[in-house]
Amino acid sequence: MLLDQLDRYIARNVLAAIIVVQVVLLGLDITIAYIDDLGDVQQGYTALDVLAYLLLRVPWRFYQYAPVAVLIGALIGLGSMASSNELTVMRAAGRSLARIVWGVMKPVLLVIVVVLLVAEYISPRTEQFAEAWKLEKRQGSGAVLTSRSGWQIENDSIYRFGAIRADNVVLDLTRYRFDERQLVEVSYAQRARWEDNQWQLENVATTRLYEEHTEAEQHATRRWETNLTPVQLERLLRDIDSQAPSELYAYAGFLRAQGQQADEPLLHFWQKMLMPLTMGSLVLIAASFVFGPLRSVAAGTRVFYGVITGLLFKYTQDLLAPASTLFGFSPVWAVLVPTLACALVGIHFLRRNG
């Protein structure tokens, strides 16, 4: 029973520290973003609307800051117990270092479950709604769902899409059709509507290119033969970082079916799916700091080293992400290498001090 009580005590201290750190990080980020976004205030989009937009994006920000919150929260939670000699008493009472670390992992498992649920079911919906709501406030009804343009290859054609609206209307669609790397036709449509499970182009201007001359024609409406659906286009134009793991995997499968590289969606997919390993490795680092080189330093120093470690971890992943595309290795290694490195360093320090 004593062991169970110690587990609960450790978990309570660490979880409280993680929650406090997460709230502080979110508060600082929202405050800075609010000041920066005040420049977007205009008629129909007030300062209160800016705050509402930022609050709608809290789930996405929660997911982004979760690993750093876990690292710093574990450092603060364990560090406070180390400063009051509680960890020393636990070790003297026969509590092994592995059991103490496992007690830290228990609340982190709860955080992992919440983060994965947010990444799959909550954050993608709130991000999509927040973007559409902001654009509608600024542009009026019929606003675009996303303002990001995108490119797509399909068969012998390359498409450029300006934007897609919430009512499945694509704006500013340009098609470049090739024949053996030779550009033979350029078409521009003001918009494309999804009706009866097919696309209908409107205000189409087509130019055909020949060796000696060109031909131009215009159509009020024209059918668009394509395998692209509104869902696929929305994934193409929406910020890839805000998509759910299931959406990223489906998008990667679609790109592979089209004979294209799917490194970017797979990279973000593995980053989200391997989040449990990432957080676990950061907890090992935090525990190794407390029981090792940072055992007797002030709490502020531990937080400082925690922030530095979190930044190094993030920058390493950010550097390996384009490297996976450049050198052709699997995107999963861009996520696993820094994660395994953190875990090995943490285990090394823990074994040396355990």
TAFEN-V849418 format. One record per residue. N is the residue number from 1. RES is the residue in one small letter. SS is DSSP state (A for helix, B for strand, O for the rest). Layout:
# TAFEN-V849418
n->N res->RES ss->SS
n->N res->RES ss->SS
This chain:
# TAFEN-V849418
n->1 res->m ss->O
n->2 res->l ss->A
n->3 res->l ss->A
n->4 res->d ss->A
n->5 res->q ss->A
n->6 res->l ss->A
n->7 res->d ss->A
n->8 res->r ss->A
n->9 res->y ss->A
n->10 res->i ss->A
n->11 res->a ss->A
n->12 res->r ss->A
n->13 res->n ss->A
n->14 res->v ss->A
n->15 res->l ss->A
n->16 res->a ss->A
n->17 res->a ss->A
n->18 res->i ss->A
n->19 res->i ss->A
n->20 res->v ss->A
n->21 res->v ss->A
n->22 res->q ss->A
n->23 res->v ss->A
n->24 res->v ss->A
n->25 res->l ss->A
n->26 res->l ss->A
n->27 res->g ss->A
n->28 res->l ss->A
n->29 res->d ss->A
n->30 res->i ss->A
n->31 res->t ss->A
n->32 res->i ss->A
n->33 res->a ss->A
n->34 res->y ss->A
n->35 res->i ss->A
n->36 res->d ss->A
n->37 res->d ss->A
n->38 res->l ss->A
n->39 res->g ss->A
n->40 res->d ss->A
n->41 res->v ss->O
n->42 res->q ss->B
n->43 res->q ss->O
n->44 res->g ss->O
n->45 res->y ss->B
n->46 res->t ss->O
n->47 res->a ss->A
n->48 res->l ss->A
n->49 res->d ss->A
n->50 res->v ss->A
n->51 res->l ss->A
n->52 res->a ss->A
n->53 res->y ss->A
n->54 res->l ss->A
n->55 res->l ss->A
n->56 res->l ss->A
n->57 res->r ss->O
n->58 res->v ss->A
n->59 res->p ss->A
n->60 res->w ss->A
n->61 res->r ss->A
n->62 res->f ss->A
n->63 res->y ss->A
n->64 res->q ss->A
n->65 res->y ss->A
n->66 res->a ss->A
n->67 res->p ss->A
n->68 res->v ss->A
n->69 res->a ss->A
n->70 res->v ss->A
n->71 res->l ss->A
n->72 res->i ss->A
n->73 res->g ss->A
n->74 res->a ss->A
n->75 res->l ss->A
n->76 res->i ss->A
n->77 res->g ss->A
n->78 res->l ss->A
n->79 res->g ss->A
n->80 res->s ss->A
n->81 res->m ss->A
n->82 res->a ss->A
n->83 res->s ss->A
n->84 res->s ss->O
n->85 res->n ss->O
n->86 res->e ss->A
n->87 res->l ss->A
n->88 res->t ss->A
n->89 res->v ss->A
n->90 res->m ss->A
n->91 res->r ss->A
n->92 res->a ss->A
n->93 res->a ss->O
n->94 res->g ss->O
n->95 res->r ss->O
n->96 res->s ss->O
n->97 res->l ss->A
n->98 res->a ss->A
n->99 res->r ss->A
n->100 res->i ss->A
n->101 res->v ss->A
n->102 res->w ss->A
n->103 res->g ss->A
n->104 res->v ss->A
n->105 res->m ss->A
n->106 res->k ss->A
n->107 res->p ss->A
n->108 res->v ss->A
n->109 res->l ss->A
n->110 res->l ss->A
n->111 res->v ss->A
n->112 res->i ss->A
n->113 res->v ss->A
n->114 res->v ss->A
n->115 res->v ss->A
n->116 res->l ss->A
n->117 res->l ss->A
n->118 res->v ss->A
n->119 res->a ss->A
n->120 res->e ss->A
n->121 res->y ss->A
n->122 res->i ss->A
n->123 res->s ss->A
n->124 res->p ss->A
n->125 res->r ss->A
n->126 res->t ss->A
n->127 res->e ss->A
n->128 res->q ss->A
n->129 res->f ss->A
n->130 res->a ss->A
n->131 res->e ss->A
n->132 res->a ss->A
n->133 res->w ss->A
n->134 res->k ss->A
n->135 res->l ss->A
n->136 res->e ss->A
n->137 res->k ss->A
n->138 res->r ss->A
n->139 res->q ss->A
n->140 res->g ss->O
n->141 res->s ss->O
n->142 res->g ss->O
n->143 res->a ss->O
n->144 res->v ss->B
n->145 res->l ss->B
n->146 res->t ss->B
n->147 res->s ss->O
n->148 res->r ss->O
n->149 res->s ss->O
n->150 res->g ss->B
n->151 res->w ss->B
n->152 res->q ss->B
n->153 res->i ss->B
n->154 res->e ss->B
n->155 res->n ss->O
n->156 res->d ss->O
n->157 res->s ss->B
n->158 res->i ss->B
n->159 res->y ss->B
n->160 res->r ss->B
n->161 res->f ss->B
n->162 res->g ss->B
n->163 res->a ss->B
n->164 res->i ss->B
n->165 res->r ss->B
n->166 res->a ss->O
n->167 res->d ss->O
n->168 res->n ss->O
n->169 res->v ss->B
n->170 res->v ss->B
n->171 res->l ss->B
n->172 res->d ss->B
n->173 res->l ss->B
n->174 res->t ss->B
n->175 res->r ss->B
n->176 res->y ss->B
n->177 res->r ss->B
n->178 res->f ss->B
n->179 res->d ss->B
n->180 res->e ss->O
n->181 res->r ss->O
n->182 res->q ss->B
n->183 res->l ss->B
n->184 res->v ss->B
n->185 res->e ss->B
n->186 res->v ss->B
n->187 res->s ss->B
n->188 res->y ss->B
n->189 res->a ss->B
n->190 res->q ss->B
n->191 res->r ss->B
n->192 res->a ss->B
n->193 res->r ss->B
n->194 res->w ss->B
n->195 res->e ss->B
n->196 res->d ss->O
n->197 res->n ss->O
n->198 res->q ss->B
n->199 res->w ss->B
n->200 res->q ss->B
n->201 res->l ss->B
n->202 res->e ss->B
n->203 res->n ss->B
n->204 res->v ss->B
n->205 res->a ss->B
n->206 res->t ss->B
n->207 res->t ss->B
n->208 res->r ss->B
n->209 res->l ss->B
n->210 res->y ss->O
n->211 res->e ss->O
n->212 res->e ss->O
n->213 res->h ss->O
n->214 res->t ss->B
n->215 res->e ss->B
n->216 res->a ss->B
n->217 res->e ss->B
n->218 res->q ss->B
n->219 res->h ss->B
n->220 res->a ss->B
n->221 res->t ss->B
n->222 res->r ss->B
n->223 res->r ss->B
n->224 res->w ss->B
n->225 res->e ss->O
n->226 res->t ss->O
n->227 res->n ss->O
n->228 res->l ss->O
n->229 res->t ss->O
n->230 res->p ss->A
n->231 res->v ss->A
n->232 res->q ss->A
n->233 res->l ss->A
n->234 res->e ss->A
n->235 res->r ss->A
n->236 res->l ss->A
n->237 res->l ss->A
n->238 res->r ss->O
n->239 res->d ss->O
n->240 res->i ss->A
n->241 res->d ss->A
n->242 res->s ss->A
n->243 res->q ss->O
n->244 res->a ss->O
n->245 res->p ss->A
n->246 res->s ss->A
n->247 res->e ss->A
n->248 res->l ss->A
n->249 res->y ss->A
n->250 res->a ss->A
n->251 res->y ss->A
n->252 res->a ss->A
n->253 res->g ss->A
n->254 res->f ss->A
n->255 res->l ss->A
n->256 res->r ss->A
n->257 res->a ss->A
n->258 res->q ss->O
n->259 res->g ss->O
n->260 res->q ss->O
n->261 res->q ss->O
n->262 res->a ss->O
n->263 res->d ss->A
n->264 res->e ss->A
n->265 res->p ss->A
n->266 res->l ss->A
n->267 res->l ss->A
n->268 res->h ss->A
n->269 res->f ss->A
n->270 res->w ss->A
n->271 res->q ss->A
n->272 res->k ss->A
n->273 res->m ss->A
n->274 res->l ss->O
n->275 res->m ss->A
n->276 res->p ss->A
n->277 res->l ss->A
n->278 res->t ss->A
n->279 res->m ss->A
n->280 res->g ss->A
n->281 res->s ss->A
n->282 res->l ss->A
n->283 res->v ss->A
n->284 res->l ss->A
n->285 res->i ss->A
n->286 res->a ss->A
n->287 res->a ss->A
n->288 res->s ss->A
n->289 res->f ss->A
n->290 res->v ss->A
n->291 res->f ss->A
n->292 res->g ss->O
n->293 res->p ss->O
n->294 res->l ss->O
n->295 res->r ss->O
n->296 res->s ss->O
n->297 res->v ss->O
n->298 res->a ss->O
n->299 res->a ss->A
n->300 res->g ss->A
n->301 res->t ss->A
n->302 res->r ss->A
n->303 res->v ss->A
n->304 res->f ss->A
n->305 res->y ss->A
n->306 res->g ss->A
n->307 res->v ss->A
n->308 res->i ss->A
n->309 res->t ss->A
n->310 res->g ss->A
n->311 res->l ss->A
n->312 res->l ss->A
n->313 res->f ss->A
n->314 res->k ss->A
n->315 res->y ss->A
n->316 res->t ss->A
n->317 res->q ss->A
n->318 res->d ss->A
n->319 res->l ss->A
n->320 res->l ss->A
n->321 res->a ss->A
n->322 res->p ss->A
n->323 res->a ss->A
n->324 res->s ss->A
n->325 res->t ss->A
n->326 res->l ss->A
n->327 res->f ss->A
n->328 res->g ss->O
n->329 res->f ss->O
n->330 res->s ss->O
n->331 res->p ss->A
n->332 res->v ss->A
n->333 res->w ss->A
n->334 res->a ss->A
n->335 res->v ss->A
n->336 res->l ss->A
n->337 res->v ss->A
n->338 res->p ss->A
n->339 res->t ss->A
n->340 res->l ss->A
n->341 res->a ss->A
n->342 res->c ss->A
n->343 res->a ss->A
n->344 res->l ss->A
n->345 res->v ss->A
n->346 res->g ss->A
n->347 res->i ss->A
n->348 res->h ss->A
n->349 res->f ss->A
n->350 res->l ss->A
n->351 res->r ss->A
n->352 res->r ss->A
n->353 res->n ss->A
n->354 res->g ss->O
